[in-house]
């Protein structure tokens, strides 16, 4: 009965927006019908000090779909993805039982990753169906495109743009289709049943943008991930002749919500700035995820790879919290050739415990406008927290 009521709520939301159809718009890039093709081969080499054997993963993502613009402002989209293991499976994909190897969580799987109907104009937009949700810097909600299988949500998403420079967003999430894929043997990991209401406001300022959000998520499959997270984010960029300054400052508080068996409150802080030109930029930042000694701040619907080091040693926040201080540089050798180097220093948020440090480095090269290659490196040095690990990824991707 609860699921039926949610379905009716989704349909009612679409009916409401249809009543103001003149104010709805399709997003940029959806004004013409076109096929969707994304092919990515990736090789991963992983050395972990807890294992005597090195993992070598060769995987291919095949994502095919079609965006159909069938009337003025109306669009529909369907996408299917298939993750394939190539040249044998000399790695632990977390589903094949090869626990003698370090893990790379890209198990083979096939699924419908997107299937939505949308309508819109320059003021109001809406989508109903399976879709990718990316909010702000993707810390809390992401499509997770680093993984070979993307994460998507069965959802109703809406937005309303006001003349004052204010953008209002409301998103209802019914299911999360996880990046382990539809064929993953554990059903409690491949799909989560949700009752989530996401509220998000962006306000353009004279200097940057101020965002406020309140995410209320009830997870019926994994109750420990039922939480309410509310916060403020100020971000922007300012040009000074040929140089630019880019910044983000964010504070949020998370507490257990609805059916969560744990009772906790945890804070989140982010300060980050970068400055430079197209050739070279310096970057400095600090991200703190709080904890109460038993439970830490969590973001299971957001990006794992994009934060706290690419080795992903901190998928779950330690019970003492995490204080990630990082510094680095990035830029472009040429218009097609980009680079990045970043160093992380990890500490507990509640005491002086040092978890270790990590170096990340990346080279990207655009062979053509549709074909690109990327080389990534992560080297985590443990200081008593888990074990040291080194990862290298080499990928070749074609997008149409």
N, C-alpha and C positions, 0 to 999 in steps of 0.2 A: 504493500500500500504506500509506503514511504517513497519508493522509486517511482510509482505512478504519479504521485503528487508532484514530484520534481519534474517529470516530463511535461505535465500540464503547465507548470510554472515556466518552462522554457518556451512552450508554444504561446502562452499568454504574452510573454515578453516580445516575441516576434510580431504578434498581432498588434501590440501597442505601437511598435516602431513602424509597422506598415501603415498605421493611421497617420503618421507624419512623414509619409514616403518622400515628399518633396524636399526633405531636409537630410536625406541619407546619401552617402557617397561611397563608391568603391575606392579602395586604397590605390596608391600610386603603383603603376605596373600592371594593373588589372583592367585597363581600358581597351585591350584587344585580346582576342582569343589566341592561345599559343600552347604548344606542348611544353612539358616540364621534364627535363632530363638532367640528372645529377649522377655521375659515375665517379666513384673514388676508390682507387686502390691504395692500401696502406700497409707498409711493413713496420712491425714493431719488434725491437730487440730489448729484452728486459733482464737485467742482472739484479738479484736480490740476495743479500748476505745470509738470509735464512734458508736458501736453496743452493744445492750443489750444481744444478742444471740451469742453463740459460734458456729463456723462452724466446721463440721466434714465431711471430704471428703474421700471417699474410691474409688479409681480408679485403673483400670487395663490397662496396655499397652500390646497389642498383636502385635508384629512385626514379620512377617514371610516373608521369601524370599529365593532366590537361586542365588548363584554366579556360573556361568557356564564358565569354561575355555575350549573353544571349539577348540583352535588351539594354536600353539606356540606364546606366547605373547598376544593373543587375549582373552578378557574376556567380559562377559555381566552380568548384575546384575539387578534383579527386587525385590522390597520389597514393601509390603503393611502393613499399620499400622491401628489398630483399638483401640480407647480409649473408655473404658466402665466405666460407673458409677455403683458402687455396693452398695447394702444395703440402697437404697434411696439416695436422693440428698439433704442433709442438709447443703448445702453451695451454694454460688453464683459462678457458673462456668463461668459467664459473658455472658451466652447465655440462661439460664433457667429462668431468670426473678426473681430469689429469692434474691432480693436486701435487705431483712431483715437480711441476713447473710453476714459476711465478704467474700471476694472473693478468690478463688483458680482457676487460669485460665487454667483448664484442661477439657474443654467441650467434651462430647462424639463426636466422628468423625471417619470416615473411609476414607482412601485415598491411592493412590499409592505414596509412599514416595520416591522411587528410581526406576529408569529404565534407565540404561545407557549402552553404548558400549564403550569399551576401548581397547587400544593397546599400547605396550611399550617394551623397553629394558632398558639397564643401562644408557642411555643418554637422550632420549626424551620420554615423555608420553603424552597421550591425552585421554580425555573422552568426549563423547557427550551424552546429555540426562539429565534426572532428577537425581540430585546427591547432596550429602552433601558437603558444602564448609566450611572448617575450616582453618583459616589463623592465624599464630603466636599464641598468647594466646587467640584467639577467641573474642577479644574485639570488632572487627569491623565486622567479618563474622564468623558465627557459625552454626552448626547443632542443637544447643540448646537442647541437649539430657536430660537436667534436666527436661524439660516439658515432659509430657507423649506423646504428638505428636511432633515428630521432625520437624525442619524446613529444607526444601530442596529447591534447585534452578534448574530451567531449564537452562542449561548452556553448554558452551564449555570450558573445562579447559585443559591447556597445560603446560608442563614444559620441560626445557632443562638444563641438567647438563653438565657443562664444566669441563675440566681437571684442571682448575685453582682453583677449589673449589667454583665456582660460580654457583648458580642455578637461572635460569630465569623462571618466571611464567607469563603467560597471561591467564586471565579468562574473558569470556564474559557471562553476566547474562541477561537472557530474562524474567524470571519470578521468584518471590519469593513465595513459598508455605509456609504460615505462620503457627506457632505452634498452633493456635486456631483451625486449621483443615478445611477440605474441606466442612464440614456440618455447619459451622458457619453462622448464619443468615445474617450478614453484609458482603456483597461481597467485600467491600473495605478494610476489615481487613483480610479476609482469603487468598487473593491472590493479589499480587502487580505486575503490568506490568512494567518491567524495560528496560532500555537501558544503561547497565553498562559495563565499561571496567576497569578491575583491573590489574594493573601492579605491580609485586613484584620481588625483587632481594635479594638473600641471598649470602653473601660472607663470607667464612670461614676465620677466622683470627688466628694468633698465640694464642690469648686469646679470646675465645668466637666467636660470629657470629654477623656480621653487616647486618641488613636488611633495605632496602629502599622500599617504596611503594608509589603508586599514584593511588587512587581509584576515578574514575569518574562515578558517579551514577545519572542517570536521572530516576525519579520515575513518571510514567504517571498516577498512581492511587493515590498516596499521594505525591503531589508536594512539600510539606514542607520537605520531606526527600530526595529531590534531592540536592546532595552536592558533592564537591570535597574534599577529605581528603588525604593529602600527609605528609609523615613523615619518621623518622629514628628510628631504634630500635637496641640497642646493648644488647645482652644476652649471657649467658654462665655459665659454672660451672668449678670449679677448686678443685681438691682433695688435701688435706694436711694430709698425713697419713690416719687415720680412719675418719677424718673430711672432710667436703666439704663446699665450698662457692658457692652459686647460686645467680645470679643477673640479673636484667633487668633495662635498662634505655631507655626511649622513649620520643620523642617529635613529635607532629604532629600539623598541622594547617588545619582547615576546613573552607570552604567558601561556600555560596549558589551557586547553579549551575543550568544552563539551565532554566527550567520552575519553579524554586522555587520562590514563591511570596515574600519571605523574603530576605532582603539583609543584610548579616552578615558575620563576620569573627570571629572565636573562636579558641583558642589554647588548646592543650592537653599535659599534662606532666605526666610521670610515673617514679618513682624511687622505686625499690624494691630489697631487699636482704634477704637471709636466710643462716644460717650456723648451722652445727651440724653433727650428725651421724644418723644411722638408728633408734635409740631409741628416740632421742629428737633433735629438731631443733628450733632455734629462728628465727622469721620473723619480718621484719620491712619494712614499705612502705608508700608511699604518691602518691596519684593520684589526679590530678587537671583537671577539665573540665571547660573550660572558657565560658564566656557569655558576651553579650554586654548590658545587662540590659533589653533586650526584647526577645532575642533568645539565647538558650544555645547550646553547643556542643552536637551532637546527634550520637547515634550508634544503630539505630533500627534494623539493620541486624545482630547485634552481641549479645553477652551473656548479659542477664539481671541478672541472678541469681549469676553469678560468680564474680561480682564486686559490690562495694558500699553496702555491707551487703546483707544477704540472705533474709531479710524481703522484699527486693525490693521496698523500699520507694522512690527510685530515678530512676525509669524507664525513666523519662524525667528529664533532667538537669534543675534545677531552673534557673530563668532568671538572678539571681546574680551569677550563676556558682556554682560549688561544689568542695570543698577541702576535700578530704577523707584521713585522717591520721590513719594508722592502725598498730597494733603490736600484736604478738601472738606467738604460739608455736605449733608444730606438730611432729608426730613421730609414732612409732610402739611399742606396748607392746610385741607382738610376731610377727612372720612373717605373721600371718593371721589377726592380730588385730591392726587396726590403729586408731589414734585419732588426733584431731585438736581443738584448741581454738584460737579465733581471736577477738580483740576488735577494733571497728571503732569509730573515733571521727569526726563528720561532721560539716564543716563550709562553709560559703559562700566564693566564690573565690574573690569577688569584695569588700567586707567589713568585719567587725568583727562579723557578725551575726552567731550565733551558732544554727545549725539545730537539734542537738541531738547526741546520741551515740548508739552503738549497740554491743551486744555480740553475737558471733556465736560459736557453738560447734558441734562437729561431732564425732561419733564412727562408724567404719566400721569393719565388720568381714566376712572373706572369709570362708564359711562353707565347700565348695569344690572348685575346680578350675572353676566350672560353676555356682555355687549358692552362693550368697552373701546377706548380710543384712546390713542396714545402718540406723542410728538414727541421725537426725539433729535437731538443735535448734537455733532459732533466736529471739532475744529480743531487739526491738528498743524502746528507750526512747526519746520521742519528747521534744524539747525545743522551742516549738512554731511553728514548721514546721510539717504539717499534724498532726497525732495523734500517740500515742504509740501503739505498736502491738507486739504480741508474737505468734510464730509459732513453731509447732513441727511436724516433718515428720518421719515416720517409713516405711521403704520399704524392700521388699524381691524381688530379681531379679535373673532370670535364663537366662544365655546366652549360646548358642551353637555355 
